Amino acid sequence: MTWRLVMMAGAATLAVAACSKPSQPEAEAGAAAGAPQAASQISAPPQAPPTLPKRRPGLWKQTVIGSGMTQVSRICLDEAAEAKLAIWGAQTGKDICAEQEVRPTAGGWDFNSRCDMGSGGTVVSEGTATGDFNTSYTVQVQSTTSGAAAPQMNGAHKVSIASEWQGPCPAGMAPGDMELPNGMKINMLKLGGK
């Protein structure tokens, strides 16, 4: 199904829950064991993870280009849905990504992840996101999928996502609803029984 490709593209791009855990510096470990520390061994305290950008509540049009096709969908967001859905299309807070990192840059955000998508295989992704996230933004992603049950999902993929704010959500669209080109609606917050 075409919507599954969009779902995989979104999930492959990133589950940016920003849940990376800073490792304990060796200097702290030595101090805990009672070992003396030299001034050169003392490190600065770990920095807090960056505050990720948030999209403006309302209706967003998303144009996904990849694998030789273009697909346009619309998604309705409010603050609660935005808190659970990553800018890159995947639900946050799920334990599917063993590795994930998001870094602010001068022009936007860089990210990478390694996610276990079950029968969708293991997806290793890296990319960039730029824009103001109130009116429009773009995401460029390169990913490699291996071990997917559907052979056509395996291999290297490039995906481009351009999103534009369209205004308030229309009647009949609840927060988290995504409308696909064929008119079918799925609620991204309810995928996977969550």
Helices and strands as residue ranges (DSSP letters): H 2-13, H 26-32, G 39-41, E 58-66, E 69-77, H 79-84, E 97-105, E 108-116, G 118-120, E 122-131, E 136-146, G 151-153, E 155-167, E 177-179, E 185-187, G 188-193
